[in-house]
Amino acid sequence: MLGLPSSPQAAPDIQGFEELAETRGSSQGWQPVSDRKIRVGIIGYGVCQFGAAFGFQDHPNVEIVAVSDLIPERCEQLAKACRCSKTYPSLEELVLDDQIEAVFIATDAPSHARHCIEALKRGKHVACAVPAVFGSLEDAEELYEAVKESGRTYMMFETSYFHQELHAMREIYRAGGFGKLVYAEGEYYHYMPEPIPSFKDWRVGLPPQWYPTHSNAYFTGPTGGSYTEVSCMGMPSVIEHLMPQNNRYQNPFGTEIALFRTSEGGSARMAVSWDTPGFSGEMGRVRGQKGTYYGQYDGLTNELPSLDRPPLPPTVGAGGHGGSHGYLTDEFITAILQERTPLVNIAQALNMTVAGIVAHQSALRGGALLKIPQYKM
């Protein structure tokens, strides 16, 4: 079992985190929507070093006011990476700073819901790494109510939403090029013969469908829809930390394959796997009444809008996870400035995340068909 390193270190080589410094014409045509700077606090600089990975410090509409990490050495590293001198020893202290308007929460997944709720109660706009909640339907309801009551902007940073292919699917769907989706597939394959080091070892034995958003995005991302019911099959693993006697979750599965009914009446197969070596990553494809997308569009619609991702500020790189990081940050900041709902809002975040929680319940019950709670804006 891998423990939490106590001293700063370089981020490990993790599947899917590869940097994409530039995309074709990524800043061409970019126009600022405001000259105002949002005052941001950054929380979390763990093994993945996500606190500085999404480019807040490079965005022209952002001023980083303060940063925080529970481990002092990492807090110092985060401050240096974000070019910020003010630090706090905890999120709870940072969110008391009245100068801070918005926070990016990149803490351990089991703390996401609690940390987001605390920040919302202190009047902050909140961006959060995935998943929105961690295995708890009760936390999902509490987070949903906290966002509604706060009146603040909430956005989950689901990286697949700004993968080039998923972005193209969304533009084609909005233009009517698919009609309703008959079938969608999403896959998140991330081989972990040993778990990635994590705060209090939360990744050890993690149920695959508790980390479902990288695959579930391949229906919700194009359509804005949700999953209504699920039957999920789990495969027992031969990897030691994925055996139920060796993890706190008593999780026996290294792979879980969910078959969902969608809000459009179609079906979706969404796979998450930790124990299958070989080709990996976040990927998906869709079939609609008027067309399909399997690496490219093939359908009945001849005229489509531009499928390129929107321009980024010249100082902001596309970043990792398929060149999605910079786009997520820009969407969050722009949504605050324009006082609009961001793309991956609270309803989208929970519809992706909660579907996986229920899918794992189904797998533990041998594939029983279960209803999924629904969230709307």
N, C-alpha and C positions, 0 to 999 in steps of 0.2 A: 504494500500500500504506500502510495507516494504522499508525503506530507507537504505542508506549505513552506516554501523557502522563506527565511526571515530577512534575507538581505537582497538588495536590488540585483537583478540579473537581466541579461538580454532576453527578449521574448523568444520562446522556442519556435522551431519550425513546425507550424501547425497547418494541417490540410485546410485549404480554403482561405487562408489569411494573406495570400500573396498580394503584394502591392501592385497596383496599376497606376503608375504616376500620371499618365495622360490618356485621354481618349480622343478620337478623331474630332477635331473642331470643338473640344470640350468647353472652351470659353468664348468661342466666336458668337457674337450677337448678344452676349450677356449684358443686361441693363439692370442697375440697382433699382429696387422698388422704394428705397428710402435711404437717407444718409444717417439714420439713427443707429446707434450701437446697442444691442441687447447685452445687459450685464449678466454674465454667466458664471456659475460655479460648477466645477468638475469634480466628481466623486468616484474614486476607484482607479487603482493602477496595479492590478494583480498580474498574474502570469501572462495573460494576453495583452496587458498594457493598453486596454481599450480607452482609458481616460483621454489619452492624447492621440488615438488612432483615427479619429473621425474629423480632424481638421478644424475644430472650433477655434483654435488659436490662430488660424490663418484666414478666417472669414472676415471680410471687411465690415460686416454689420455686427461683430461680436467684440466685446471687451471681457476678457477673463478676469474676474475680480478675485477669486480665491479657488483653491483646490483642497482636496482632503483625501487621506487614506489612513487606515488604522495603524499601519506600520510606518514609523517615522522615516525610515530610509526611502521607502517607496513614495511617501508624500513629498519628500525633497526632490526625487526624480521627476515626479509628475509636475511639480512647480517649474522645474527647469525646462521640461518638454513643452509646457504651456506658456513659457515666458511670463510667469506670474510670481510675485514675491510673497503674497499673502496665503497662509495655509491654516487649516483647522485640523485638529486631531480626529474629528468624527463628522459624519453627515449631520448628526443632530445639532452640532454646534454651527456648522456652516449654514444651515437653512435658517438660523436665527439672524443672519446678516441681512439687514434691510436694504443694503445696496444691491443685493443679488436678485435679479428678476426671474431667472431661469436656471435650471440645473440639468446636467447630463449625468445619469446614474449608471455607472459601470461597475457595480459591486457584485458580490456573489449572487447567483440566481435565487437561492432560497430567501434572500433578503429583498428582492426587487419590489414585491408588493408593499411590504412594510415601509421601505425607504421612500417609495413613490407617494404613499399615503401621507407620510410625515411631511414631505416637501410640499404636497398640495395643500395640506392644512396650514402651512406657513405662507401660503399665497404665491408659490413659485409655479411657473410653467415647467413641465417635466418632460424630458426625453429619457428613455430607458433602453438599455440593452435587452435582448431577448433572454428568456420568455417573460411575458408580462407577469405571470404568477407561476408558482412552482408546486404543481401537484395538488392544489387546494381549490375546490369550487367555492368555498366560503371566502377565501382571499379574493377571488375573482369578483364576487358580489360587492365586497367591501371597497375594492379599488374602483369599480364601476361607479358606485355611489359617491366616492370621494371626488372623482373627476367631475361628475355632474354638479355636485354641491359647490365645488371650488370655482367653477366658471373659467378655469385656466386651460391652457393648451396642454394636451398630453399626446405624446407620440412614441410608439415603440419602434426601435431601429431594426426592423426586419430587413436584412441585407438583400434577400432575393427580390424584393420589390423594385430595386433599381439595378438588378442584373439586366444587361442589354436585351436578352431574349424575353424576359418577363415584362419589361417595359414595352417592348414591341407588341407582345400579346395584349397588353392593356390598351394600347392605342388602337389596335385592330378591333378589339372588342367594342370600344367606345364608338368606333366608326361603323359598326354594324357588320364587320367582316366575318364574324363567327355565328351571329345569331345567338341563341341560347347554347350553352355548352352541354353536350351530351355526355362527355367523358373528359376527365382531367387526370393526369398523373403528376405526382411530385415525389422526389427522392432526395433524401439526405443521407449519404453514405460517408461515414467518418470512422475509419478503422482505428480502434483503440485497444491494442493488446495489453497496454498499461494505461490507466486513466491519466489524463492531463492533470498535473498538480493544480490544486484548487483550495480555496479557503475552507478550512475544516474538512477537507477531502469530500466536498459535496458531489464531485463528479464520480466518485467510486460507486459503481453499480447503478448509475443513473438509469431509470426506466427510459427507453428510447422515446416513447411518445410523450414524455414530460418535457421534451425539447423538440417540439414538432413544427415550429414555425417556418423553418427553412424548406420544408416539403409542403406543408399546408398552404403556403403562399401561392402555390401554382394553380389554385382555384380562386382563392379570395383576392389575390393580387390583380388578376385581369378583370374580375367581375365586380368586386366589392361585396360579394355574397358571403354565404356561411354554409356550415355543415349542419344538418338537422338530425341525423342518426348515424350510428356506426356499428360495424362488426369488425373486430380486430383479432388477428392471429399473432401469437408470439412464438418465437422459436427459442428453446433453451440453448444456452451458450456453453461452449467448451472453455471459455476464458475465465480464469479464476475469479476476478473481481466482479464478474457478471453472474456468479452463482449465488443463489439466495442466502446461503449461510455466510457469505463473505461481504455482504453490504447492508447498510442500515435500512434500505428500502425493502429488503427481502424480495428483491426483484430477480426473477429467474431468466429474464430475456435479454439477449443481445441484439435481437432484431424484432421489430413489430411492424406488421403490414396491416394498414387500416383500409377498409372499404366503406366509404361514406356515401350517404345520400346527400345531395346538395340542395340549396335553397331554390335552384332553378328546376329541380326535378330530375337532374342527371345523377351520374355516379362519379366517384373519384377514388383512385387508389393512391394512398400516400404511405411511403415507406421511410422508416428511420432505422439505421443499422450501425452498430458499433463493432461488430465482430466478423465482417466480411471483407477480406483484403482485396486490393485491386482498385479499379477505377472508382473514383470518389468525387464528392462535391455536392453542391446544391443544383438540382436540375429538374426540368419538367417539360410537359408537352400537353396540348389540348386538342380536342376534336369537337367541333360545333356543327350546328345545322347548316351553316353556309361555308365552312372552311375549317382547316386544321393548321396547327403550327407544330411541326417537328423539325426544329432548326431553321425553318423558313415558312412563310405563309403559302398555303396552297388552297385556293378557294374561289368562290363565285364573284367576289368583289374585285373589280379592276382598279378602282381608284382608292388609294389609301393615303392617310396623312404621313408626314415624316415619322419614321420609326426611330430616329436618333434620340438619345436622351437629351434633356434640356441643357442649355449652356450653364457652366459653372463660373463663379467669379474667377478671374485669372490667377488669384493667389491660392485657390483651393484645388488640391489634387483629387482625382477620383478615388484613389486609395485602394484598400484591400477588399476582399470578398467580391470578386468580380467587378471591381471598380465602382462599388456602391457607396463607400463611406462618405465621400464628399457630397454626394447627392442627398443622402439622408440628412446631413447637417444643414445643407442649404434649404431643404424642404421645411425642416422644423423652424429655422430662423425666419424664413420668408412667411410661413404661416402666422407666426406671432406678429410680424410687422404688418401683415395684411389683415389681421384679426379674422382669420378663417380657419376652418377645420383642416388639419394636416392629412396627408394621404393615409398614413397608418395610424388612424385615430383609435380611441379606446375601444370602440365596437369592433373594428378590424382586429386589433391586438388580442382581444379576448375571444373572438370567434375562432381565430387561429389556435390560440393556446389551450382554451378549454376543450376544444374538440380532441386534442391529444390526451388530455387528462382522462376524459371519458373513454377514449380508445384503449388506454392502458387498463382501465377497469374492465372493459370488455375482454381484453386478452386474458386477464386473470380469471375470467369466468368462461373461458373456452370459446370465445367468439360470440357471446350473447349480443343480440341486437339491442342497443341502448339509445335513448333519446339524448340530445345534446342541448343544453341551455342556449338561448339566443340573446344577442345583444344588438341594440340599435342606437343610432345617434338621435 
